[in-house]
Amino acid sequence: MRVPDDAPELCPVCETAYDSISEHEAGIAVNLLDNERYRRVCFEPLLVDGSPRLRFYHHTHEQVAVGKSGDRPPTADSPTTGTESVLNGGDV
């Protein structure tokens, strides 16, 4: 894991502020059940010097309050949020 030098100001997945960022090339496990610090982690796949990486954008509960961009409850017209669509292989 490394912290990238070129970290954006906002999460590129949900366009929301984030608490921290990490970049991984192997060995990834995610479990946010009952997490006291983070409510959501967005994932951004990318290439760094030709090698695949996965960036994690860690959002606190305060940064991702219901009603803010990227954390809308599902509706009949939109059963998933933008973040879930990306994670399920949908278009951004």
N, C-alpha and C positions, 0 to 999 in steps of 0.2 A: 504494500500500500504506500502511496505517496500523496502529498498535497500539491496540486498543480500550481505553477507560478502564474498561469494565464487564467485564473478563475474569474468567471463573469460576475457582475454585480448581482444579477438576479438569476434564478434557476431557469435554464433554457427550456425545460420541459413544461413548467406551469407558470413561469414569469412571476414568481413570488420570491421574497427575500428568504435566505436560508441561513442557518446557524454555522454550518461547517460543510466542507467538501472533502471527499477522499477519492482516489483513483486506484483501481484494482486491475490486475492482470490475471489473477487466478485465486482459487479458494474463497468463494463467496457464499455466505449464508445470511439470510435476513429473517428476523423475527421481531416484530414490533408490537406483539400482544402485550397489553398493559405496560407500555413503555412510559416511564415517568418523564423522560426528557424530550423525546421526539414523537410527533404525531404521524409524520409521513416522511418517507425517503423517496425521492425521484431518482430514476436511473437514466443515464445518457450513454449509449454505446458510441465509441469513437475510435479512430486510429491515431496512435502517437508514434511517429517515426516508422510507420508501416506495421506496427504491432497493435492488435486489438486491445482496447481498454474499456472499462466500465466506470463511469463517474457516478458517485453517490452524492446527492444534495440533501442534507439533513435539515428538515423543517421542524421547529419547535411547535408546541401546541398553540402558543400565542401567534406565531407567524401564519398558521393555517387554521384560523378560526372559521367555523362554518359561515358561508356567505362570501368569503374572499375568493378571488380567482383561483381556479384549479381545485377547489375542495367543495364543489357543489354536490348536494345530495342527488342521487339518481332519480330520474323521472321516467314516465312512460315514453316520452319522446327521445330521451337521452339516457339510456339505462346505465351508461358508464361515464365517468369523468374523462377528460382528455388524457390524464396520466394513465388510467387503466387501459385506454385504447392503445397507447404506445406500448405498454407492457404486454398487451395481448397481440402485438404485431400489427396494429392498425396504423393508418396514416396520421401524421401530425397535422 
